[in-house]
Amino acid sequence: MIEVGFGHKGPALAIKDALEAAYPGQHSINVIDFPYEAGALRTDQNIKTAWDMALRRPWMVRVSYALMEAVYPRCSSVLYPFMADFFIQGSRYLAEHQPDLVISTHPMCSLVAAEARRRYGLRFPFVVDVVDPFDGYSLWAERAADLFLVHSEQSKELLCAHGIEAQRIRLVPYPKLPAMNIPVKTKEAIRYS
């Protein structure tokens, strides 16, 4: 995951909690800010700065989506010059840590996980959780992934339109994030706390 808002981190933490509840004490599960943890600080900062800019200028996201759609399935090749440190250091990080499973909640992390498997011959199972509930655009459609988790039929259809086989896609409920909880305090108590 890449910590750009809570939209990628929240689902990652929800998956971790669900796995720990299902298999208590059986596994060590780490949720990491992948580029930062791998030492790809240039890419980490660039992605976070780009996200902040995109929040102020949504047209930038639409343009980048259109570009990635135009070059699919060669998104990694197009993005490599802009995030080479993440491709190299992220791949090395996965080779050194030898995870038993990688679950990605951010498209850039998915691209790097796929690169690590190719570059180092790694065999970890690789799952992509498409956290955009109604999306399945090209960056989410990393063909090297073993399984895709989606939260709507629309996302599933979009991934299939990118050549992802339906049998590799699972429709699952969107994880309940802490921000979705009904407040236990009254509005007045929240306002004055």
N, C-alpha and C positions, 0 to 999 in steps of 0.2 A: 504494500500500500504506500501511497505517497500522502503525506499529511497536508492536504489542501482542503481545508474545511473539514467537516465531519462526514461528508458523503461517502468517502472511501474508508475512513478509519472506523466509523460506526458499524458498518456491516462486517468488517474484519473482526472487530471485538465481539460482535454478536455470534459470529461463526466460532470463534475461540470459546466463548461461554457455552455454546451448544455442544461442542466437541468435549469440553471438560466435563459437562454434565452427563453426557452419554458414556464417557470412558474415564471416570474419576481416577486421577493419579496414575494413569497408564501411559501418558504421553507428555512431552514437553512441547508446549505450543507457544510460539513467539509471533507477536504482531510487531512488525518493524516498519519504520519509514525507510523503505528500501534504498533509494539513492543516497540518503544521508548515512545510513548504517554501513553501506558499502564503500563510503568515502568518495562518492561522485558528487562532490559539493558544488561544482559548477552547474551540473544538470539539476541538482536539487534546488538550488537558488533560482535558476532560470525557469523551471516548471512552476515554482511558487509565485514568482514575479509575473509570469504569463497568466496564471490563474487570477491573480489580483487585477491585472489589466483587463482580462476577459469579463470579470464581473462588472467593470465600468463600461466596457465596450463589447456587448454581446455579438456584434457583427463579426468580431475577430474569430469567435468560436465557429460561427457558420462558415466563414471562409476556410478555416483550417479543416473543418469536417469535409467540405467540398473537395479540398486538395487531397485529403487522405482517401476519399472515395475514388478520385480520379486515378490515383496511383496504386490502389489495392490490386493485388496482394503484396506489393513491394514497399509497404509502409516503412518497414525496418530500414531498407536501403536508403530511402529518402530522409529518414530521421537520424540515421547514424552520424552524419557530420555534425549535427546539432547536439547530440548527446552521446558522443563516442566514449566519454569517461564513464558514463553509466553502463553502456553495453560492455565495456572492458572490465571495469571494477565490479559491476553487479554479477557478471558471469563468473569472475574469479571468486567472489564472495560465496556464490552457490557451490562452486567446485570445492572450496575449502570447507564449507559447513556441511555438505552432503545431506541436505534435508530428505526426510522420508516422503514428504508431500509439500507441494507449493500451491497455495490458494492465492490468486491475485485478485485484488479489488480495484486495480487501476490499469488501464491499457498499456501504459509505458512499462510497468512492471511485467506485464505479460510478454511484451516484446523481448525484454531482457531475459526472462526465464526461458523462452524459446531459444534465444541465442546461446544461453549457457548449455542447454541440452545439446545443441548442434556442435558448439565449439569444444566442449569437454566430454561429449558422449555420456552425459549424465542421464540417468534413467528414472528420476523421481516422477511420480504422477503429478500432473499439472492441471489444475482446475481454475477456470476463470469465472468469477462471480460478476456478472454484468450489473453493476449497481445502479446504472441509469434505468429506471423501471420500464421505460417505454422505448428503449433504444437498442440497437444492435449494429451500429455503424462499423465501418471497416476496422478501426483500431481495436474494437472488442473482438473481432472475428479472427483471432490468431489461430491459424490452422494447425499449429503444433500442439495446441491444448488437447488434453484427453477428454475433458468434460466442461460443459458450460452450464452455469446456473443462471436462469433468467427469472424475471418476476412478472412477465406478461406474455400473452400469446404474440403480441406485436413484436416484442424483442426476439422471440423464437423465430418468427417469420423473417425478420430482417437478417438474422444470422444465417438462416437457410438460404436466403437470397444471395449471401456471400459465399455459398458453397459449403457451409458447415452442415454435416449430416444430422438429421433430426434425432437419430439415436444417441448422439453425443450431447444433446441439450435436455436439461431437466427444468421444468417449470416448478418453482418453489415459492413459498410466500416471502414477501419482502420482510427482512428482519425487523422486529420491533426495537427501535432505538430509544434510549432514555428520553430524548426530547419529545417522543410521542406519548409519554406517560401523562395521564391526567394529573394535574397538580393536586397535592394533598392539602395545600394551604389555600385559603381564600384569596381572591384577587387583592384585597386590601392588605393581607398579611404579606403577600409577595411584593406588592408595591412598596411597602414600608420596611422591608427586611434588608 
